[in-house]
């Protein structure tokens, strides 16, 4: 299986199943999941309520790479090398954002709301150093500069590290899965997968 899983592997698998002609083995190899789990996702037995995450829009795959592997079932997907800034260690405490970057926060908030609705306002606040009031205004399209706000990746804007983003999304996903289980809905993942994701978040 792939040593470098994509961001939110199960959600990525859902999208690849629904939108490509890749085999279960190819999808499983790329997402770091067993091909039987991919088959269970395709059959609706696993992750039935999970929204797919487009790895092309996320910069993790290219259309050409998908098409290459669709033509050859023995081929394996190669994750796109990211040009985004590498994660930087920082001390704990309130997140400080340089004045030159503060104007980019609304763009980052818009991207998160559009691509990762599972994140809570508190998680977004901690991730990029904004306020719940600003998030609400952008969500309700009441921000004073709404006409000029364009969704942009927060890592590309330098507002957070890729590791922080992935870890936050992983935590939000696990919380969502626990809530689904508590509500009596089908479990989104198997026990061993949860453990793998937890380890991945710790290593991010």
FENNOR-V473753 format. One record per pair of residues at least 4 apart in sequence whose ideal C-beta (glycine too) atoms are under 6 Angstrom apart, sorted by the first residue. I is the first residue (numbers start at 1). GAP is how many residues later the second one is. Records with the same first field share a line. If there is no record, write none. Layout:
BEGIN
I=GAP, GAP
END
This chain:
BEGIN
1=31
2=27, 28, 30
4=75
5=4, 27
6=6, 49, 54
7=159
8=4, 45, 161
9=22, 23
10=37
11=39, 41, 42
12=19, 41, 43
13=14, 18, 25, 28
14=33, 36, 38
15=4, 37, 38, 39
16=4, 6, 11
17=25
18=34
20=46
21=49
22=4, 5, 47
23=50
24=4, 11, 14, 15
25=10
26=43
27=4, 11
28=5, 6, 7, 10
29=47
30=47
33=4, 5
40=5, 6
41=5, 6
44=4
47=141
48=138
50=138
55=5, 6
56=5, 7
59=21
60=19, 20
61=4, 19
62=18
65=12
69=6, 8
84=71, 72, 78
87=74, 75, 76
88=73
95=34
97=4, 5, 32
101=57
104=53
105=23, 25
106=32, 43
107=42, 43, 45
108=20, 46, 49, 51
109=26, 29
110=28, 39, 41
111=4, 40, 41, 42
112=4, 7, 12
113=26
114=37
116=53
118=54, 58
119=4, 5, 53
121=11, 14
123=45
124=11
125=5
127=33, 41
128=26, 31, 32
130=4
137=5, 6
138=5
141=5
152=5
154=5, 6
155=7, 10
160=4, 5
163=41
166=38
167=34, 37
170=27, 31
177=11
180=5
181=6
189=4, 5
END
